[in-house]
Amino acid sequence: MTKRERESIIDYLYFATMDSGKYSRSFFENQKDEGLQRMYDNWTKEGRLF
């Protein structure tokens, strides 16, 4: 995953979950690439992070 892809996923997940107030931007920034990709896939396919 490139730095740009990583930043795009972090932005997407942060804004998508902003209303819940459960996750900070740093939560997503601290995830490894694999975990971040898994959360993105789960969110876009199933509407959940985990």
Backbone as numpy.savetxt, mean C-alpha at the origin, in Angstrom:
# Nx Ny Nz CAx CAy CAz Cx Cy Cz
11.03 -4.27 -8.07 10.18 -3.10 -8.07 11.08 -1.86 -8.07
10.80 -0.95 -8.97 11.58 0.28 -9.03 11.13 1.23 -7.93
11.94 2.23 -7.68 11.59 3.22 -6.66 10.30 3.94 -7.04
10.12 4.23 -8.31 8.92 4.93 -8.78 7.68 4.05 -8.59
7.79 2.78 -8.91 6.67 1.84 -8.71 6.31 1.76 -7.23
7.34 1.67 -6.40 7.12 1.59 -4.96 6.40 2.83 -4.43
6.86 4.00 -4.86 6.22 5.25 -4.44 4.76 5.33 -4.91
4.51 4.87 -6.12 3.14 4.89 -6.66 2.23 3.99 -5.84
2.72 2.81 -5.48 1.92 1.88 -4.68 1.67 2.45 -3.30
2.69 3.03 -2.69 2.54 3.63 -1.36 1.50 4.74 -1.42
1.60 5.62 -2.42 0.62 6.70 -2.56 -0.78 6.14 -2.74
-0.92 5.17 -3.60 -2.23 4.59 -3.88 -2.85 3.99 -2.62
-2.08 3.15 -1.92 -2.61 2.50 -0.72 -2.91 3.50 0.39
-2.03 4.47 0.56 -2.24 5.47 1.61 -3.54 6.24 1.36
-3.73 6.72 0.14 -4.94 7.50 -0.15 -6.18 6.62 -0.16
-6.05 5.37 -0.58 -7.21 4.47 -0.60 -7.69 4.14 0.80
-6.77 4.10 1.77 -7.14 3.73 3.14 -7.21 4.92 4.08
-7.02 6.12 3.57 -6.98 7.32 4.39 -8.23 7.50 5.25
-9.39 7.23 4.70 -10.64 7.44 5.45 -10.73 6.59 6.71
-10.12 5.42 6.69 -10.20 4.54 7.86 -9.36 5.08 9.02
-8.30 5.82 8.70 -7.43 6.37 9.73 -6.57 5.33 10.43
-6.57 4.10 9.93 -5.82 3.03 10.57 -4.35 2.98 10.16
-4.04 3.46 8.96 -2.69 3.28 8.42 -2.06 4.62 8.08
-0.84 4.81 8.55 -0.10 6.03 8.22 0.74 5.77 6.98
1.20 6.83 6.39 2.08 6.68 5.22 3.33 5.91 5.60
3.85 6.15 6.79 5.07 5.45 7.22 4.83 3.95 7.38
3.60 3.54 7.69 3.28 2.12 7.75 3.59 1.47 6.41
3.15 2.09 5.33 3.39 1.53 4.00 4.85 1.66 3.60
5.49 2.77 3.97 6.90 2.96 3.64 7.79 1.93 4.32
7.39 1.44 5.47 8.20 0.47 6.21 8.01 -0.97 5.75
7.12 -1.21 4.80 6.89 -2.56 4.31 7.97 -2.95 3.29
8.30 -4.22 3.25 9.21 -4.72 2.21 8.45 -4.74 0.89
9.19 -4.77 -0.20 8.57 -4.75 -1.53 7.53 -5.85 -1.71
7.84 -7.06 -1.24 6.92 -8.19 -1.41 5.61 -7.95 -0.65
5.72 -7.46 0.56 4.54 -7.20 1.37 3.70 -6.07 0.78
4.37 -5.06 0.29 3.68 -3.93 -0.32 2.93 -4.38 -1.58
3.59 -5.19 -2.40 2.94 -5.70 -3.61 1.75 -6.57 -3.27
1.89 -7.40 -2.24 0.79 -8.27 -1.80 -0.40 -7.43 -1.32
-0.14 -6.38 -0.54 -1.22 -5.50 -0.08 -1.91 -4.82 -1.26
-1.12 -4.37 -2.23 -1.68 -3.72 -3.41 -2.57 -4.70 -4.18
-2.07 -5.90 -4.40 -2.85 -6.91 -5.12 -4.14 -7.24 -4.37
-4.05 -7.42 -3.07 -5.24 -7.71 -2.26 -6.24 -6.57 -2.35
-5.74 -5.32 -2.27 -6.64 -4.17 -2.28 -7.35 -4.04 -3.63
-6.60 -4.18 -4.72 -7.19 -3.97 -6.03 -8.09 -5.13 -6.46
-7.84 -6.32 -5.94 -8.65 -7.48 -6.33 -9.78 -7.79 -5.35
-9.53 -7.55 -4.05 -10.48 -7.98 -3.03 -10.94 -6.87 -2.08
-10.37 -5.68 -2.22 -10.77 -4.57 -1.37 -10.29 -4.69 0.06
-9.20 -5.41 0.27 -8.63 -5.56 1.61 -7.11 -5.53 1.50
-6.43 -5.22 2.61 -4.97 -5.18 2.60 -4.37 -6.53 2.93
-5.00 -7.24 3.85 -4.40 -8.50 4.33 -5.29 -9.67 4.02
